[in-house]
Amino acid sequence: MSLNGLDTPDVREAYQRTIAEAGGWFLLRYTSRDSVQLLDQGKGGVHEARTAIAKYEEASPLYGLLIYRRRKVLIKFIPEGTSRLLQGIPALRMR
C-alpha cells in the first residue's frame, strides 16, 4: 500500500523548513484512504503546534514533525471518534 501526497512540493518544502529552524513543525492530514496533504506549519514550537491541533475538528488522525531542543519528534494525534481501523495505522515515516 502506498501513501500519496508525501512527495508533493508543499510537503517537501514544509519538511525542509521544519528541519532548518528551531521550533519548526508541520502537520499532515488524510484527504482520502491513501492520500495526505499539509494541514498547517509554523516555527513557534510546541505551543503553536498544540494550538493548531486543538483547532482540528475532524475525526481522522494527524501526523507531523516537530523540532524540539534540536531533536526531531514525530507527532501522532488520534482524536476521539476516529475509526479503529485508522487508529491502528502506524505513524508515517519521513525521509
N, C-alpha and C positions, 0 to 999 in steps of 0.2 A: 504494500500500500504506500503510495506516495502522498506527500503533502504539498499542495500547490500554494504559491504565494511567498515562500521563503526567499526566492531569488528575484523578487521584484525590486526595482530601483529604490522605492521608498523604504522598504525593509532593510535593504543593504545599507542605505545612507543612514538610517536610524541606528543600525548596529555600529557603523563606523564612528558616528558622533558620540554614541554612548561610551565606547571604549576609549575614546580620545579625551574625555573630560571627566574630572572627578565629580561625582554626584549625578552622572548621566544615567538615564533609564529609558526604556521603551516597553510598550505593552502590545501584544498581538491578540486578536480575537478571531474566532471562527466565523467565516461567512457562509460556509457550507460544510458538508461532512468531511471533505478532504481539502479544504482551502482556508487560508488565513490571510488577514490583512492587518496593517498597522492601525492600532486604535489611538494611541497617544504616545508622546515622547516628551522629554524635558531634561533639564540639568539641575533641578532643585533638590535632588537627593530623595531620601526615604519619605519625608513629609509630603513632597509634591506627588510622588508616585502613589502613596497611600490615598491622597485626596482624589486622584484620578480613578483609582479602583473603587472608592466609595461612591462615586458618581455613576458607576456602571450598573445598569438595571436589568440586563438580560440574564437569562438562566443558562448560560454556556460559559465554559472556563475561559480564563485569561492566562496568557503566558507572557513572560517578559524577562528582561535582564536589567540589573541594577548594579552600578559600581559603588561599592561601599568600602571605604578605607582601603583603596587600591585592590580590592577583591571583587571578582565577578560573582554575583548572586543571582541564581535563577529564581524567577517568581512563578508560582503556580497558584492561581486563585480559583477556587471552585465555589460558586455561590450556592446558597440553599435553593433547592428545587431543580438542580441540574440532574439530568438522567443518569442512572447508574452506569450506563454504557460509557458516557463521556467522562464520568468520574474515574474510570479505570484506565484511561489513556495516559501513558507516561508523558512526562514533560518533553517538550521539543528539544532537539539537540542543535545548538547553533555552532557553526564553524567559523 
